[in-house]
Amino acid sequence: MQLYQLDDTRDPSEFSETYTFDFWAGPQAPIPYLGLEVVSRCRESLLVLHARAKTYEVARLDEAVTMPHLFRWREVEAIADWLVARKEVPSQPSVALLLLAPFLGGTEDERVAITERLPVELDRLGLLTATEIAAAVGNRLVAAPPNARDPDRVRWVSDPSVGWRLEGDYTIIGQTRCPIAHSERFAGSFPCDEFLAFLREAGVRDL
C-alpha cells in the first residue's frame, strides 16, 4: 500500500523493505524479452521497463512526482486483464491493476471508467477506508476544467511516436498536482519502441 500512501506523516521504518513485482510479455527464453518491473519502497516507487536485455526507468512516483502520467486507463486495464487471463496474477483484487494504477494519468474523458473499477479493486484489499479509497482514486485523475469539452482540457491524444501522449493546458491541474512536463512519455530519451512493443504484446490494440 505504500504505492498509494507516499507522504511525510508515516513512520519511515513502517515500510523499510523494497518490494519488486515483475510482469513479462513475449518470449521468455533464454531471457525474458519484454517486461515491466514495479519497485516499491518507502516514499518511492519506480516502474522499470526491461527490453532486449536493457533496462529503462520509465516512471517514478515519490513526494516530488505524485502523478507520473505514464499510462492511459485503457492500457492499465488491458495489461491487468491480459495477465489475469494468463493466470499469472490474482484477480480478486486485480493485483496487476493496483500495481500499475499509481502510474496512471487519468483524464476527465476516462473518469467514469476509472471510478467504476478502481474503487472496487481497492476495496477488495480490505485495507483502506472509503475515505482513503476516494482519495487514492482522486489522486490518479488529472483535474478537469470547468467545461469537460473545452479543447484545452488535459486529454490523451494519439501520437505515432509514443502511441498516446497527454495534451492540454496543464495549469488547470492545480497547485497540488505535477504538471504534464513530468510525463516522460514523449519522443527522445523515452524508450518509445520498446514501450509500445510491450503494450502490443499485452493486448493494447489502439496504438
LOTORGU-85601 format. One record per residue (C-alpha): residue in one letter; residue number from 1; x negated, y, z negated. Coordinates in steps of 0.2 Angstrom, whole numbers, plus 5000, padded with zeros to 4 digits. Last residue first. Layout:
N
   code   pos     px     py     pz
      a   NUM      X      Y      Z
...
//
This chain:
207
   code   pos     px     py     pz
      l   207   5009   5011   5154
      d   206   5027   5006   5151
      r   205   5024   4987   5149
      v   204   5017   4985   5131
      g   203   5015   4967   5129
      a   202   5000   4964   5118
      e   201   4989   4961   5133
      r   200   4994   4977   5140
      l   199   4991   4987   5124
      f   198   4973   4979   5123
      a   197   4969   4983   5141
      l   196   4975   5001   5137
      f   195   4963   5003   5123
      e   194   4949   4996   5133
      d   193   4952   5007   5147
      c   192   4954   5023   5136
      p   191   4939   5020   5125
      f   190   4940   5038   5118
      s   189   4924   5048   5121
      g   188   4932   5057   5136
      a   187   4950   5055   5141
      f   186   4963   5058   5127
      r   185   4970   5048   5112
      e   184   4959   5055   5098
      s   183   4974   5064   5090
      h   182   4967   5077   5078
      a   181   4970   5091   5090
      i   180   4988   5087   5088
      p   179   4988   5097   5072
      c   178   4987   5089   5055
      r   177   5003   5091   5045
      t   176   5006   5101   5029
      q   175   5005   5118   5037
      g   174   5019   5114   5049
      i   173   5021   5103   5064
      i   172   5029   5118   5074
      t   171   5012   5125   5077
      y   170   5008   5109   5088
      d   169   5017   5117   5103
      g   168   5019   5102   5115
      e   167   5010   5087   5121
      l   166   5005   5070   5114
      r   165   4997   5057   5125
      w   164   5003   5042   5135
      g   163   4994   5029   5145
      v   162   4977   5035   5142
      s   161   4970   5040   5159
      p   160   4987   5038   5168
      d   159   4996   5051   5157
      s   158   5014   5049   5152
      v   157   5021   5062   5140
      w   156   5024   5059   5121
      r   155   5033   5074   5113
      v   154   5030   5089   5102
      r   153   5043   5102   5107
      d   152   5039   5115   5119
      p   151   5052   5110   5132
      d   150   5065   5113   5118
      r   149   5077   5098   5118
      a   148   5075   5095   5099
      n   147   5080   5113   5096
      p   146   5075   5119   5079
      p   145   5058   5111   5082
      a   144   5054   5094   5075
      a   143   5041   5089   5063
      v   142   5030   5075   5069
      l   141   5036   5059   5060
      r   140   5025   5047   5050
      n   139   5026   5057   5034
      g   138   5045   5056   5035
      v   137   5044   5037   5034
      a   136   5032   5037   5019
      a   135   5043   5050   5010
      a   134   5059   5040   5013
      i   133   5051   5024   5007
      e   132   5044   5033   4991
      t   131   5062   5040   4987
      a   130   5070   5023   4990
      t   129   5057   5016   4978
      l   128   5042   5006   4984
      l   127   5035   4988   4980
      g   126   5049   4976   4986
      l   125   5040   4973   5002
      r   124   5056   4971   5011
      d   123   5060   4990   5008
      l   122   5045   4994   5019
      e   121   5052   4984   5033
      v   120   5069   4991   5032
      p   119   5063   5009   5031
      l   118   5053   5006   5047
      r   117   5067   4999   5057
      e   116   5082   5011   5059
      t   115   5072   5027   5055
      i   114   5059   5023   5068
      a   113   5072   5020   5082
      v   112   5082   5036   5077
      r   111   5066   5047   5076
      e   110   5058   5042   5093
      d   109   5063   5058   5103
      e   108   5059   5068   5087
      t   107   5042   5062   5088
      g   106   5032   5049   5078
      g   105   5013   5049   5079
      l   104   5009   5032   5072
      f   103   4993   5027   5064
      p   102   5002   5023   5047
      a   101   5014   5012   5057
      l   100   5000   4999   5062
      l    99   4998   4990   5045
      l    98   5017   4990   5042
      l    97   5021   4984   5060
      a    96   5008   4970   5058
      v    95   5015   4964   5041
      s    94   5033   4963   5048
      p    93   5042   4960   5032
      q    92   5049   4947   5033
      s    91   5039   4943   5050
      p    90   5023   4936   5043
      v    89   5008   4936   5055
      e    88   5001   4924   5069
      k    87   5017   4916   5074
      r    86   5014   4920   5092
      a    85   5031   4929   5092
      v    84   5026   4938   5077
      l    83   5011   4945   5085
      w    82   5021   4951   5100
      d    81   5034   4959   5089
      a    80   5020   4969   5080
      i    79   5012   4974   5096
      a    78   5028   4979   5104
      e    77   5034   4988   5089
      v    76   5019   4999   5087
      e    75   5019   5002   5105
      r    74   5037   5008   5106
      w    73   5033   5019   5091
      r    72   5020   5028   5100
      f    71   5002   5026   5093
      l    70   4987   5036   5090
      h    69   4994   5052   5081
      p    68   4981   5051   5067
      m    67   4993   5059   5054
      t    66   4985   5062   5037
      v    65   4968   5067   5043
      a    64   4960   5077   5029
      e    63   4966   5065   5015
      d    62   4962   5050   5025
      l    61   4968   5040   5040
      r    60   4955   5037   5054
      a    59   4959   5032   5072
      v    58   4950   5024   5087
      e    57   4934   5019   5079
      y    56   4926   5009   5093
      t    55   4917   4992   5093
      k    54   4908   4983   5107
      a    53   4908   4964   5110
      r    52   4919   4966   5125
      a    51   4932   4975   5116
      h    50   4935   4978   5097
      l    49   4945   4993   5092
      v    48   4944   4999   5075
      l    47   4958   5007   5065
      l    46   4951   5015   5049
      s    45   4959   5018   5032
      e    44   4953   5030   5018
      r    43   4958   5036   5001
      c    42   4953   5019   4993
      r    41   4950   5006   5006
      s    40   4959   5000   5022
      v    39   4950   4993   5037
      v    38   4963   4989   5051
      e    37   4955   4979   5065
      l    36   4961   4979   5083
      g    35   4956   4966   5095
      l    34   4951   4962   5113
      y    33   4939   4948   5120
      p    32   4937   4937   5104
      i    31   4920   4928   5106
      p    30   4917   4911   5115
      a    29   4931   4911   5116
      q    28   4946   4922   5110
      p    27   4954   4925   5127
      g    26   4967   4939   5126
      a    25   4973   4948   5111
      w    24   4967   4948   5093
      f    23   4974   4957   5077
      d    22   4962   4958   5062
      f    21   4965   4964   5044
      t    20   4952   4970   5033
      y    19   4954   4975   5014
      t    18   4941   4985   5005
      e    17   4941   4984   4986
      s    16   4942   4999   4974
      f    15   4961   5000   4974
      e    14   4965   5006   4956
      s    13   4947   5012   4954
      p    12   4951   5029   4962
      d    11   4965   5032   4950
      r    10   4979   5040   4960
      t     9   4984   5058   4960
      d     8   4972   5063   4974
      d     7   4982   5056   4988
      l     6   4982   5042   5001
      q     5   4998   5032   4997
      y     4   5004   5024   5013
      l     3   4989   5014   5018
      q     2   4985   5012   5000
      m     1   5000   5000   5000
//
